[in-house]
Amino acid sequence: MGLARNIVGIIGNVISFGLFLSPVPTFYRIHKKKAVEEFQPYPYLCTVLNCVFWMFYGLPIVKKDNILVLTINTIGLTIELIYLTIYWIYANDKKKRARVGYILLGELCFTALVVVIGMLVFNFKHRSLFVGVICDVFNIIMYASPLAIWKKVITTKSVEYMPFWLSVASLANGICWTIFALIQLDIFILVSNGLGLIFGVVQLGLYGYYYYLGKNKIKEVEKPSEVQLSYPNQSA
């Protein structure tokens, strides 16, 4: 059972890694144009916090045998910080740079508070409960982030704003980490990724419905609403 869990976890890590890399076209465009244009840093700032909390959850002082959760979120955090560094370099507006800095500072303070409370207030038995609930809240927010895109798809009756392969990868990610959580029951990984699996099924269902029965047209145009999606799921 331990071997099966590790295999599924490694597959989940590979898929999650791909999802972390999904915003690369956005930042290539920013680098090429030397400007952030209308792109927003908030998805990446949220993902930073999500990764940090799952890293904490993956530590042996919180939850044993969670090395795969720790590794993928460490990688994810590194990637997201690179994205934010690129954003900061090309954000010509000082207010945009300051906003990113202040939010990161706030996240650092919040993380420190959670770590201190988790280590000093809760014993090992209850620490995973405290940290796990916080991780689930942020992971569910990450998985629910495409809801705005769903509304646009339904309103326009077109899938031009919904990236198909990113949706497929997100669903595969939810499936892998749900199986991972079921093999050796981990309720916190199960809850958020189980919901992610459901969101993924609904999203692909919408895609299929509006692709075949809607306008059935996808404009070959790079759109900010599409390329800046960030799935940092990652409970993974």
VOBA-1610 file (N, C-alpha, C; in pm, whole numbers, padded with zeros to 5 digits, always signed):
BEGIN
Met+00083-00120+00000Met+00000+00000+00000Met+00087+00126+00000Gly+00198+00120+00076Gly+00288+00235+00081Gly+00350+00262-00055Leu+00385+00153-00129Leu+00443+00168-00262Leu+00343+00231-00357Ala+00218+00183-00353Ala+00114+00237-00440Ala+00092+00385-00413Arg+00093+00422-00286Arg+00073+00563-00248Arg+00187+00650-00301Asn+00308+00597-00292Asn+00424+00673-00341Asn+00419+00691-00493Ile+00377+00585-00564Ile+00368+00593-00709Ile+00265+00698-00751Val+00147+00692-00687Val+00042+00790-00718Val+00089+00930-00681Gly+00159+00943-00569Gly+00209+01073-00526Gly+00311+01131-00624Ile+00396+01044-00677Ile+00496+01090-00776Ile+00427+01138-00903Ile+00325+01062-00947Ile+00248+01104-01065Ile+00181+01238-01037Gly+00124+01251-00916Gly+00061+01377-00877Gly+00161+01491-00876Asn+00283+01463-00833Asn+00387+01566-00832Asn+00419+01614-00974Val+00427+01519-01066Val+00458+01553-01206Val+00347+01642-01263Ile+00222+01604-01239Ile+00109+01683-01291Ile+00106+01821-01225Ser+00128+01825-01094Ser+00128+01952-01023Ser+00240+02043-01074Phe+00354+01983-01105Phe+00467+02059-01159Phe+00427+02124-01291Gly+00357+02047-01374Gly+00309+02101-01500Gly+00212+02217-01479Leu+00127+02204-01378Leu+00032+02312-01349Leu+00103+02436-01298Phe+00208+02417-01218Phe+00284+02532-01171Phe+00351+02605-01288Leu+00384+02530-01393Leu+00450+02590-01509Leu+00351+02651-01609Ser+00221+02630-01587Ser+00121+02675-01685Ser+00121+02825-01710Pro+00159+02912-01613Pro+00160+03056-01643Pro+00285+03102-01719Val+00375+03011-01758Val+00498+03052-01827Val+00470+03141-01949Pro+00369+03109-02033Pro+00341+03198-02147Pro+00312+03342-02106Thr+00245+03357-01992Thr+00215+03491-01941Thr+00343+03568-01915Phe+00437+03504-01847Phe+00559+03574-01808Phe+00659+03586-01922Tyr+00648+03498-02020Tyr+00727+03516-02142Tyr+00678+03641-02214Arg+00547+03659-02217Arg+00489+03777-02281Arg+00531+03904-02206Ile+00528+03898-02073Ile+00569+04013-01993Ile+00715+04047-02020His+00801+03945-02024His+00943+03966-02050His+00965+04022-02190Lys+00891+03970-02287Lys+00907+04013-02425Lys+00866+04159-02443Lys+00757+04198-02377Lys+00705+04335-02392Lys+00762+04431-02288Lys+00838+04375-02191Lys+00897+04458-02086Lys+00792+04537-02008Ala+00674+04477-01995Ala+00565+04545-01923Ala+00464+04441-01875Val+00401+04467-01761Val+00304+04372-01706Val+00165+04394-01764Glu+00146+04504-01834Glu+00017+04537-01896Glu-00095+04527-01792Glu-00200+04449-01827Glu-00314+04436-01735Glu-00309+04309-01651Phe-00200+04235-01661Phe-00189+04112-01583Phe-00182+04146-01434Gln-00246+04061-01355Gln-00252+04083-01211Gln-00165+03981-01137Pro-00103+04021-01024Pro-00016+03931-00949Pro-00090+03845-00847Tyr-00220+03872-00828Tyr-00292+03809-00717Tyr-00300+03656-00722Pro-00320+03594-00841Pro-00321+03447-00841Pro-00191+03387-00790Tyr-00079+03453-00821Tyr+00052+03401-00783Tyr+00081+03429-00635Leu+00032+03542-00587Leu+00046+03573-00445Leu-00035+03475-00360Cys-00154+03440-00407Cys-00236+03341-00336Cys-00171+03204-00338Thr-00111+03170-00452Thr-00046+03040-00464Thr+00075+03029-00372Val+00147+03139-00354Val+00260+03141-00261Val+00214+03100-00122Leu+00108+03162-00075Leu+00057+03131+00059Leu+00009+02987+00067Asn-00058+02941-00038Asn-00107+02804-00043Asn+00009+02705-00033Cys+00114+02729-00110Cys+00231+02640-00108Cys+00300+02639+00028Val+00313+02756+00088Val+00381+02765+00218Val+00309+02682+00323Phe+00176+02693+00326Phe+00100+02617+00426Phe+00106+02467+00402Trp+00103+02423+00275Trp+00115+02281+00247Trp+00257+02230+00275Met+00356+02318+00258Met+00492+02281+00299Met+00496+02255+00449Phe+00433+02342+00525Phe+00428+02326+00671Phe+00357+02196+00707Tyr+00247+02168+00637Tyr+00171+02045+00661Tyr+00254+01921+00628Gly+00343+01934+00529Gly+00423+01820+00487Gly+00542+01790+00575Leu+00572+01882+00668Leu+00686+01859+00758Leu+00656+01750+00860Pro+00757+01671+00899Pro+00737+01564+00999Pro+00687+01615+01134Ile+00711+01741+01165Ile+00664+01797+01294Ile+00514+01821+01293Val+00452+01812+01173Val+00307+01828+01164Val+00241+01698+01123Lys+00293+01635+01018Lys+00233+01512+00965Lys+00343+01421+00913Lys+00349+01299+00960Lys+00453+01206+00917Lys+00423+01151+00778Asp+00528+01107+00710Asp+00518+01041+00580Asp+00449+01127+00475Asn+00481+01254+00471Asn+00419+01345+00375Asn+00525+01415+00290Ile+00634+01346+00262Ile+00747+01406+00193Ile+00709+01453+00052Leu+00618+01380-00015Leu+00579+01418-00151Leu+00499+01548-00152Val+00422+01571-00047Val+00349+01697-00034Val+00448+01811-00011Leu+00548+01785+00070Leu+00650+01886+00100Leu+00731+01922-00025Thr+00774+01821-00101Thr+00862+01847-00215Thr+00793+01927-00324Ile+00671+01889-00363Ile+00606+01958-00474Ile+00572+02102-00438Asn+00538+02126-00313Asn+00503+02263-00273Asn+00627+02350-00254Thr+00739+02287-00222Thr+00865+02361-00218Thr+00903+02406-00359Ile+00888+02315-00455Ile+00913+02349-00595Ile+00816+02456-00642Gly+00688+02438-00606Gly+00587+02535-00646Gly+00613+02673-00591Leu+00654+02680-00465Leu+00685+02809-00403Leu+00799+02878-00478Thr+00901+02802-00512Thr+01015+02859-00586Thr+00970+02916-00720Ile+00888+02842-00792Ile+00840+02886-00922Ile+00755+03013-00910Glu+00665+03014-00810Glu+00577+03131-00793Glu+00658+03256-00756Leu+00762+03239-00676Leu+00845+03354-00640Leu+00923+03406-00761Ile+00960+03316-00851Ile+01025+03360-00975Ile+00927+03443-01058Tyr+00803+03394-01068Tyr+00701+03470-01141Tyr+00685+03610-01082Leu+00675+03618-00951Leu+00654+03746-00885Leu+00775+03838-00900Thr+00893+03778-00905Thr+01014+03859-00928Thr+01011+03921-01067Ile+00971+03841-01167Ile+00960+03894-01304Ile+00855+04004-01308Tyr+00742+03980-01241Tyr+00636+04081-01237Tyr+00689+04211-01175Trp+00761+04198-01066Trp+00813+04316-00995Trp+00912+04393-01082Ile+00996+04321-01156Ile+01096+04387-01241Ile+01030+04469-01350Tyr+00923+04415-01410Tyr+00862+04482-01525Tyr+00738+04565-01489Ala+00707+04574-01360Ala+00596+04661-01317Ala+00650+04803-01307Asn+00628+04881-01409Asn+00682+05016-01413Asn+00616+05109-01310Asp+00496+05074-01271Asp+00424+05152-01171Asp+00476+05117-01031Lys+00525+05216-00960Lys+00578+05192-00826Lys+00470+05139-00731Lys+00345+05179-00755Lys+00236+05131-00669Lys+00217+04980-00684Lys+00233+04930-00806Lys+00220+04785-00829Lys+00331+04709-00758Arg+00452+04762-00766Arg+00565+04698-00697Arg+00543+04699-00546Ala+00501+04814-00495Ala+00480+04826-00350Ala+00369+04732-00305Arg+00264+04719-00386Arg+00152+04631-00350Arg+00199+04487-00336Val+00280+04442-00431Val+00333+04305-00425Val+00418+04287-00299Gly+00503+04385-00271Gly+00588+04376-00152Gly+00509+04373-00023Tyr+00407+04458-00012Tyr+00326+04463+00109Tyr+00247+04334+00130Ile+00194+04281+00020Ile+00117+04156+00032Ile+00208+04041+00074Leu+00326+04032+00014Leu+00421+03927+00054Leu+00462+03941+00200Leu+00481+04065+00244Leu+00515+04089+00384Leu+00400+04046+00475Gly+00277+04078+00434Gly+00160+04035+00511Gly+00149+03884+00517Glu+00177+03818+00404Glu+00172+03672+00401Glu+00279+03612+00491Leu+00396+03674+00493Leu+00504+03627+00580Leu+00464+03636+00727Cys+00402+03746+00763Cys+00358+03766+00902Cys+00249+03667+00938Phe+00155+03646+00846Phe+00045+03552+00870Phe+00098+03410+00885Thr+00193+03374+00798Thr+00254+03241+00806Thr+00326+03222+00939Ala+00401+03323+00980Ala+00473+03315+01108Ala+00375+03297+01223Leu+00261+03367+01217Leu+00160+03355+01322Leu+00104+03213+01328Val+00073+03157+01210Val+00019+03021+01204Val+00120+02920+01257Val+00246+02936+01218Val+00351+02844+01263Val+00368+02851+01415Val+00371+02973+01469Val+00388+02990+01614Val+00270+02928+01690Ile+00149+02956+01643Ile+00030+02899+01709Ile+00031+02747+01698Gly+00063+02697+01578Gly+00064+02553+01557Gly+00165+02482+01644Met+00282+02541+01662Met+00388+02476+01738Met+00373+02492+01890Leu+00321+02606+01933Leu+00315+02634+02077Leu+00181+02598+02141Val+00073+02609+02065Val-00060+02586+02122Val-00105+02442+02108Phe-00070+02379+01997Phe-00120+02244+01968Phe-00010+02140+01985Asn-00046+02026+02043Asn+00049+01915+02048Asn+00050+01844+01912Phe+00138+01748+01895Phe+00154+01684+01765Phe+00024+01622+01715Lys-00053+01564+01804Lys-00176+01494+01766Lys-00277+01589+01703His-00285+01712+01754His-00386+01807+01706His-00328+01911+01609Arg-00197+01912+01595Arg-00133+02012+01508Arg-00173+01993+01362Ser-00180+01867+01318Ser-00217+01841+01179Ser-00360+01885+01150Leu-00446+01879+01251Leu-00584+01925+01235Leu-00588+02076+01211Phe-00515+02148+01295Phe-00511+02294+01284Phe-00454+02338+01149Val-00339+02283+01113Val-00273+02322+00987Val-00353+02271+00868Gly-00407+02150+00879Gly-00482+02090+00769Gly-00606+02171+00731Val-00676+02222+00831Val-00795+02303+00803Val-00756+02429+00727Ile-00649+02494+00769Ile-00602+02616+00700Ile-00562+02582+00556Cys-00490+02472+00539Cys-00449+02430+00404Cys-00570+02406+00315Asp-00671+02339+00370Asp-00791+02309+00291Asp-00862+02435+00247Val-00872+02531+00336Val-00940+02657+00302Val-00874+02722+00180Phe-00741+02733+00183Phe-00670+02798+00073Phe-00669+02712-00053Asn-00663+02581-00037Asn-00663+02494-00154Asn-00798+02496-00225Ile-00905+02502-00147Ile-01039+02509-00205Ile-01056+02641-00281Ile-01001+02749-00224Ile-01005+02879-00293Ile-00932+02869-00427Met-00818+02799-00427Met-00742+02783-00550Met-00822+02705-00654Tyr-00884+02595-00610Tyr-00961+02513-00702Tyr-01085+02585-00753Ala-01140+02673-00671Ala-01263+02744-00709Ala-01234+02867-00794Ser-01107+02900-00813Ser-01071+03022-00885Ser-01126+03030-01028Pro-01146+02916-01098Pro-01199+02928-01235Pro-01348+02961-01243Leu-01415+02979-01129Leu-01560+03004-01131Leu-01595+03125-01218Ala-01509+03227-01216Ala-01533+03346-01298Ala-01533+03310-01446Ile-01444+03216-01483Ile-01438+03172-01623Ile-01564+03095-01659Trp-01615+03014-01565Trp-01738+02939-01590Trp-01851+03035-01625Lys-01861+03142-01548Lys-01969+03241-01570Lys-01957+03301-01709Lys-01835+03329-01750Lys-01813+03389-01883Lys-01850+03291-01993Val-01815+03163-01973Val-01848+03060-02072Val-01999+03049-02087Ile-02070+03045-01975Ile-02216+03032-01977Ile-02281+03156-02039Thr-02228+03273-02004Thr-02285+03399-02056Thr-02264+03413-02206Thr-02143+03381-02252Thr-02112+03398-02394Thr-02146+03275-02478Lys-02176+03163-02408Lys-02203+03036-02476Lys-02088+02997-02568Ser-01967+03024-02520Ser-01847+02995-02598Ser-01734+02954-02503Val-01649+02862-02549Val-01539+02813-02465Val-01407+02884-02498Glu-01414+02995-02570Glu-01291+03061-02612Glu-01207+03110-02494Tyr-01269+03130-02378Tyr-01196+03179-02262Tyr-01156+03067-02166Met-01183+02942-02203Met-01151+02830-02115Met-01040+02745-02178Pro-00920+02743-02118Pro-00809+02663-02172Pro-00832+02514-02149Phe-00850+02438-02256Phe-00889+02297-02246Phe-00786+02211-02174Trp-00660+02217-02221Trp-00560+02126-02164Trp-00527+02160-02019Leu-00537+02285-01985Leu-00518+02324-01845Leu-00630+02267-01759Ser-00750+02264-01813Ser-00864+02207-01742Ser-00846+02057-01724Val-00797+01990-01829Val-00771+01846-01822Val-00665+01816-01717Ala-00557+01894-01718Ala-00448+01872-01622Ala-00496+01896-01480Ser-00582+01996-01461Ser-00635+02025-01327Ser-00720+01909-01277Leu-00801+01851-01366Leu-00883+01736-01328Leu-00794+01617-01294Ala-00693+01590-01377Ala-00600+01479-01352Ala-00530+01498-01219Asn-00495+01623-01188Asn-00430+01653-01061Asn-00521+01621-00944Gly-00648+01661-00954Gly-00744+01631-00849Gly-00764+01482-00830Ile-00769+01407-00941Ile-00786+01262-00934Ile-00668+01196-00863Cys-00546+01233-00904Cys-00426+01173-00846Cys-00417+01196-00696Trp-00439+01321-00653Trp-00423+01351-00511Trp-00540+01300-00427Thr-00655+01280-00491Thr-00768+01217-00420Thr-00735+01070-00394Ile-00682+01002-00496Ile-00641+00862-00479Ile-00531+00852-00375Phe-00434+00942-00382Phe-00324+00947-00286Phe-00378+00956-00143Ala-00479+01041-00123Ala-00536+01060+00011Ala-00618+00940+00057Leu-00675+00866-00038Leu-00759+00751-00002Leu-00677+00626+00032Ile-00562+00610-00033Ile-00479+00491-00010Ile-00438+00482+00136Gln-00392+00594+00190Gln-00362+00601+00333Gln-00433+00727+00381Leu-00554+00705+00435Leu-00650+00814+00454Leu-00588+00939+00514Asp-00599+01048+00437Asp-00561+01181+00484Asp-00677+01272+00450Ile-00759+01301+00549Ile-00885+01370+00528Ile-00866+01509+00468Phe-00755+01575+00503Phe-00736+01713+00456Phe-00698+01718+00308Ile-00609+01629+00266Ile-00577+01620+00124Ile-00699+01572+00046Leu-00777+01482+00107Leu-00895+01427+00041Leu-01003+01533+00018Val-01032+01613+00120Val-01142+01710+00110Val-01118+01811-00002Ser-01002+01878+00001Ser-00978+01982-00098Ser-00962+01927-00239Asn-00892+01814-00252Asn-00870+01759-00385Asn-00991+01682-00435Gly-01072+01630-00345Gly-01200+01571-00385Gly-01290+01677-00446Leu-01294+01794-00383Leu-01371+01905-00439Leu-01309+01952-00570Gly-01175+01951-00576Gly-01107+01988-00699Gly-01143+01893-00813Leu-01155+01765-00780Leu-01196+01666-00880Leu-01336+01699-00933Ile-01428+01731-00840Ile-01564+01766-00880Ile-01565+01891-00967Phe-01490+01994-00925Phe-01481+02117-01005Phe-01428+02086-01145Gly-01328+01997-01151Gly-01269+01962-01279Gly-01367+01893-01372Val-01447+01802-01316Val-01549+01732-01396Val-01652+01831-01450Val-01697+01922-01361Val-01796+02022-01402Val-01738+02111-01511Gln-01612+02151-01494Gln-01549+02241-01590Gln-01538+02176-01728Leu-01496+02050-01731Leu-01485+01982-01861Leu-01623+01953-01919Gly-01721+01932-01830Gly-01859+01914-01876Gly-01909+02041-01946Leu-01880+02155-01885Leu-01916+02284-01947Leu-01846+02301-02081Tyr-01719+02265-02082Tyr-01641+02279-02206Tyr-01704+02195-02317Gly-01731+02069-02285Gly-01789+01980-02386Gly-01925+02030-02435Tyr-02008+02076-02341Tyr-02143+02121-02378Tyr-02137+02242-02470Tyr-02058+02343-02430Tyr-02056+02466-02509Tyr-01966+02457-02632Tyr-01876+02360-02633Tyr-01795+02342-02752Tyr-01877+02278-02864Tyr-01954+02175-02830Tyr-02030+02103-02931Tyr-02169+02161-02956Leu-02229+02223-02854Leu-02364+02275-02870Leu-02371+02426-02868Gly-02260+02489-02830Gly-02258+02635-02829Gly-02211+02689-02961Lys-02128+02792-02955Lys-02081+02856-03077Lys-01981+02768-03152Asn-01916+02676-03075Asn-01822+02582-03137Asn-01707+02654-03206Lys-01665+02767-03145Lys-01554+02842-03203Lys-01458+02883-03094Ile-01331+02864-03118Ile-01228+02910-03025Ile-01137+03005-03101Lys-01134+03127-03060Lys-01050+03225-03128Lys-00904+03198-03099Glu-00825+03198-03203Glu-00682+03174-03187Glu-00613+03305-03147Val-00648+03356-03030Val-00594+03481-02981Val-00550+03461-02838Glu-00435+03513-02802Glu-00387+03502-02666Glu-00463+03601-02580Lys-00531+03552-02477Lys-00613+03638-02392Lys-00564+03634-02250Pro-00551+03749-02183Pro-00507+03754-02045Pro-00591+03666-01955Ser-00723+03661-01980Ser-00811+03584-01893Ser-00781+03436-01902Glu-00715+03396-02013Glu-00683+03254-02030Glu-00544+03221-01979Val-00446+03298-02024Val-00309+03257-01998Val-00262+03288-01858Gln-00331+03371-01783Gln-00281+03401-01651Gln-00345+03316-01542Leu-00423+03215-01585Leu-00480+03124-01486Leu-00367+03055-01412Ser-00383+03041-01282Ser-00281+02975-01201Ser-00347+02870-01114Tyr-00299+02745-01121Tyr-00362+02637-01046Tyr-00266+02583-00942Pro-00251+02634-00866Pro-00158+02590-00776Pro-00230+02512-00680Asn-00277+02425-00695Asn-00347+02324-00628Asn-00275+02268-00523Gln-00242+02253-00506Gln-00130+02177-00475Gln-00127+02138-00330Ser-00198+02053-00314Ser-00197+01989-00191Ser-00094+01898-00187Ala-00154+01901-00256Ala-00063+01892-00301Ala-00070+02019-00311
//
